[in-house]
């Protein structure tokens, strides 16, 4: 912790304001949240106020004793990052020898206590070929969910964007593969920071209906609910260790600070949140795309690559139907 971090009493105040507003899901994240000594006190506070609490960790600190503390704090789900199907791939990407085996140990310790577990994988050039093996590993480890992330070029992602980001065409192929696996895997599969997956999902489901094939119902509630693409500022927000409120953890444009602003006021009135909730504000091809209400494009990726969080998703290769119409009228739109 640094002197600028929210104190325990400030964290309790934030938790109380969130709980007063709505029974939301609170994800304790980082950095590495387990470095914070009072993280379980914060979790218990949130639980006592009616919030559902999850934890996002790299897993390296989760042994039997830590897993028990997580369980006893009432944390419902723990996501652990795995960026490779083997120790060589994961440890190289993480820059920490032994990280892979520690993460696997953490998952097993949590599973033994009945804590719901989830594997998060950031897809990049170093591991895209291993996705089937990572999914199989997730199934073998008996986790509940597998969430796949596409790289966002902000923070650490900015330093590896050119070297590690997959192409738009590769992302399209990977997301189609992911949709197919969602149909035959027992795990909850969710694509994150990949809003065009929700366009692909609807395209594929429409194709199945036209072919007379059965289409499974989408989950509407809980941690496995199928939502729309970009949720930044509309269904999620991120509170930094200093109290700054951002639309998401990858979009570093402040909407307010909970050290002096009320959560309710920030959530309901912050201009950036108001802008992000209106798809009519989207620019470029996102603004004319027939799937914009279920996709929106990644606002953080647009911001990271263009400086404009309302700009078009730079990672999507889909061409909206209007692009094949009159060019001048499209520019006016």
N, C-alpha and C positions, 0 to 999 in steps of 0.2 A: 504494500500500500504506500501511497504517497501522501504528503500533507494536504493535497488538493482533493483527495477522495472524499466522497460522502461518508460522514461518520455513521455509526450504528443508529443513533437517534434520528439522523436525517433520512437514513434508509427506511426506518420504521414509519416516518412521516410520509414518505413516498408510497410505501406499501399501503398505508391507511387510506391515502387519497385515491389510489387506484381501486382498492376494494370498495370504497364508498361509491365509486362511479359505476362499477359493474363487476360481476364475478368472472373476471378474465383469467387467462392462462399467463402466469408469470414465469419467464425463462431466465434463470440465473446463468449468465454467460460471462465472457471475458474478452481478451486474455484467458487466463485460467482462474475460474472462480474459486477453486479449492485452495488457492493461496490465501484467500481472505479468511481470517480466523473466525469471524462471526457469521459466515455464510449460512450455517445451519440455524442460527438464531433468527436470521432474516427469513429463512424458509419456513420455520415454525410460526413466525409472526404472520406471514402471508397465508399459511394454511389455516391459522386460527381465525383469519378474517374472511375466509370463504374462497380464497383464490386457489386455483390448481397450480401446483408448482412443478417445474421441470428444471433440469440442470444440463448445461452443455459443457463438456470437458474433453480434454485430449486423452483422458483415461490413465495417464502415467502415474498419478497419485492414488489411484483406486486399488487398494488391497482389501483384505477381509475386514480390517478395522474401519477403514474409510467407507466401505460399502455399508457396514452396519450403521454408521452415523448418517449416511444418506437415507437409508431405510427408516431410521428412527425419527428423522426430521420430517417425514411425511412427503418426501419428494416422489412424485408419481412416475416420472420417466426421466431417464438419463440418456442423452445422446453422446456418443463417443466417435471421434473422428478417425476414420481409417482411409488413408490415401494410397493404399496399395494392397494387393492380395498376399504379399509376402513381406518379410522384414526388410529385405534389401530396398524394395521400392518405397515403402512407407518411411523407413528411417532416413533414406537419402533425401526425400522430399521435406521431411520434418527437420532434418539436420540434427538428429538426436539418436544415437545408437541405443538400441533396446526399447525404443518407443513402441514398436509394433507389439512385442511380447508383453509389455506392460499394459497396453490397451486391451489386448485379448484377455489378460488376467483380470482386468477391471470388469469387462463384460461378464465373465464367468462368475466372479464374486457377486455381482449384482443379481444375476439370474438365479443364483442359489438362494437369495433372500426374497425372490419374487418381485423385484423391482423391474418395471418395464424398461427395456433397453432398445436403443435405436442406433444404427450406424449411419454416420454422415460421410459422404465421399465427395470431394471436390474433383471434378473431372478436368483433366489437363492432358497434354500430349504424353506425359510420362506414364500415365496409367489408363488411358482410354481403352487400350487393348486388353486390360485386365478386368474390365467391368463384369463380364460373366463370372469370372473367378471370385471377385469381391462379393457379388450377389450370392454365389454358392456358399462362400464363407459365412455370410450373414445368416443364411438358412441353416448351415451346420451349427452355428453358435446359438441358434434358437432365439434370435432377437425378434422383436415385434415389428420393427419398421426399418426400411432402408430409404434414406433421403439422399438424392443426388443433386449436387450443386454445380452450376456452371461458374467459372471464374469471373469475378467482377473486378475491373481495373481501378481499384482504390486501395489505399493503405498498402499492405503487403502484396496484394494482387497487382498493384501498379508496377512493382519491381520485377515481376515475372511474366507480365502480360505478353510481351513480344516472344518470349522463349517458350511459354507453356500453354497459352490459350489455344484451344482447338478452333478450327475455322467454322464459319457459319454453316457450310455444307456438312461438315462432320457433326456439328451439333444437331442438325436436322436428322441425320442418320441415327445418332445416338438416342435422340428423344423418341424416334419411332421404335427403336429396339426397346426402349424403356416402357413404352406403352404396351407393346406385345408382352413383356414380362409381367406387367401389372395384371394381365388377364390370366396368367398361369402360375403366379407365385402366391403362396399363402401369406406373404409379408405385406404390410402396408407400404406401398411404394409412392413416393412423392418427389416431384421435381421442384427444386427451389432455385431462385435466381435464374429461372429458365421459363419465363412466362409464355413463350411460344409453344411450350408443351401443351398448354391448355387449348391452344388453337389446333394443334396436331390431334389431341384427344378427341375433339369435337369433329374434326375431319374424318378420323378413322371410325368413329362411332356412326357417323352419317353414312359412310361407305358400307358398314356392316348392315345397317337398316335397309339400305337400298338392295343389298344382296339377300335380304330375307333372313339374316343371321340374328340370333338373340344378342341383346346388348345388356350387360349387367347394370343394375342400379348403382348410382354413385352414392358414396357415403356423404351424408349431409352434416353430421355432428361429430364432436370429439376431436381428438388429436389427429385422426386419420381422415378428417373431412376433406372432400374435394372442393377446392375454392376456385378463385380465378387466378390469373397469373401474378402480376405485381400487386402486392398488398400494402406497399409502403404508404404510410399516412392514412390509409383507408381502413385496414383491419389489423395492422401492427404498427408499433413504434418502438424505438430504442432509447433507453435512458442510459447515458454514459456514466462512468464512475465519478464524474464531476457534476452530474445532475442535468446535463444538456439533453434535450429531447430531440431526436432525429426521426425522420420518416421510417428509416430502417438502419441497421447497423452498417450498411455500405453506402449510405447517402449522407455525407457529413455536412448537411445544411441545417442549422439549428432552428427549431420551432419555438424554443423557449427554454427556461431553466427552472427545474423544480425546487431550487433553493429559494426562489422568490416568486415563482408562478404556480398557480394551482393546476393540477393535472387536468381537471375538467375544462378549464379555460383554454389551456394549450390544445387539448385534443379537439375541442369543438370550434375554436376560433383562429388558430394559427393560420396565417395566409398560405403557407406552403401546403398545409394539409388540405385547405379548401381547394387549392389549385389541383392537387393530385387526385381529389375525389371527383373531379369533373373531367371525363374523357374528352369533352369538347375542347379542352385546352391542349391536347396533344398535337404535336407538330410533325411535319414531314409525312412519310407514308403511314406512320402510326395513326395520324389524325384522320386519314381517309380509309383506314383498314376496316373491313366488315367484322373483324374479330376483336376490335379494340376493347370492347366491354368485357371480354373474357380473358384478354391477354394484357393489354396496356403497354407491353414492352417493358424491359427492366429500366426503371427510372434511374437507378444508381449507375447502371452501365452507360446510359445516355449521358449522365452527368460526368462520369469518369473519363469518357472518351471525347465529349464535345463541350463540356462545361455547361450544358443546358439540360436540366432534369426533365424538361417537357419535350425534348427533341426525340427524334425517331430512334428506335432500338437499333444500334449499329451491328448487332450480332445476328439479326434475322434476315433470311434470304427470301422470305415469302413476299410475293408481289400482290398487293391488294387489287381487286377487280377494277377499281377506278383508275388504276395506273394505265389501263389499256384504253381509257377514254380520251377525252380532249385534254392535251397537256396544259393548255393555258388555264382551263377551268380548275384543273387539279392544283395548280400553283396558287390560284385564288383561294381555294379551300384551305 
